[in-house]
Amino acid sequence: MNPTPTQVWLVVEPVDMRTGMDGLSQRIQNTLGHSPCDGSAYAFRNRRLNRLKLLIWDGTGVWLCHRRLHRGHFTWPSSDATVFTLSSMQWQWLITGVDWQRLDALPPADWRV
């Protein structure tokens, strides 16, 4: 399965990858104040940034997907916020290990030739 949710929330802080569906659902409810069944997807990462878990509601149940990169790492936002939202296109780039933040980067306003 390669989920392509319409809205993905990245949980900025790393989590223990041994945490299962119930523990991640509790984290979404208690820390973020969201429901894991609200139609959004929630992505969690480990400290080394080479594994992620995605919790997503499909209308009848919750999926827990796990992805591991054998080389490289996922590009995760460094933010003071608890969560960060991505578009579908950014999500596709992120799960392949591409630096999705560079794809939408605007040139510096003060840059001159």
N, C-alpha and C positions, 0 to 999 in steps of 0.2 A: 504494500500500500504506500502510495506517495501522496499524502493529504495536501490539498491545496485549499486551505480555508480562506474565507473572505477577509477575516481579521485575525491577526496573530498578536498575542501579547507575550513579549519576552520578559521573563522574570529576571531582573538584573543580577541579583545575588546568586552565587552558586548554591547548589543543593547536593546532598548525598545521593548518588545514583542508585543506592539500595532502596530508596523511598519508592513505594508503590503507588498505585492509583488512589487509594484512600488517603494516604499521607499527603500527596500532591493536591488532591481535592480539598482537604482541610486547609492546606496552606493558601490556596486560592480564596477560600471563604474567609478565613481568619485574618490573613495579612492584607489581601487585596480588596476584600469586601465584595467580591464578585461571586457568581454562581458558576461552578464548572460546567453547568448545563445551559449556559446562556447563548450558545451558538458560536461563541468565539473559541479559538484554540489558545492554549497556554503552553509556552515552551520554557523548559528549565535546562540549565547547563551544569556541568561539573567544573571544578576549579581549573583543570588543565585545558578546558575548552575543546576537547576532542570528542565529547559525548553530549548528546542532548536527548531529552524526553519531551514528548508532545502529548498533551492531554486534550482530546477533542470530542465533543458531543456530536453524534451523527443523526440525532432525532429519535433513536431507539435505545441507544446505549453509549457508553464512553469508551473511546479507544485510548490506549496508552502505547505510543510508538517510541521506539528507541533507535537512535542513529549514532554510529561511531565512525569517525574519520580515521583511516589508517595512516594517513599523512596529513600534516598541516593541522589547522584548528579552525573553529568557527569564529567569525567576527561578531563579537557581542558589543552592544553599546556600553560605554562607560558613562553612567548617568547618576545623578543624585536621586532620581525617581526610583520607585520600587519596580515599576513595569515600564515597558517601552513598546509601542505598537508598530507593526510593519505592514506594508502592502503585500499583496499576493506575489508580485514580481520580486520584491526585496526578499521575501521568504524563500522563493525558489533559488535565488542566488546564495542566500545564507546556508541552506542545507547542502549545497554542493561545495561549500568551503570557500566561495568567492567573497572578497571584501565588498559587500553590497553598499557600504557607506561611500566608497570611492566612485561608484557608478553614477550616483546622483550629485556628486560634489560640484559646487559652483566654483568658478575661478575666483581667486582672491580679488577684491575690489581695487586694491592698491597696486596690482601687478602691472608692470609696464615693460615694453620691449625696448 
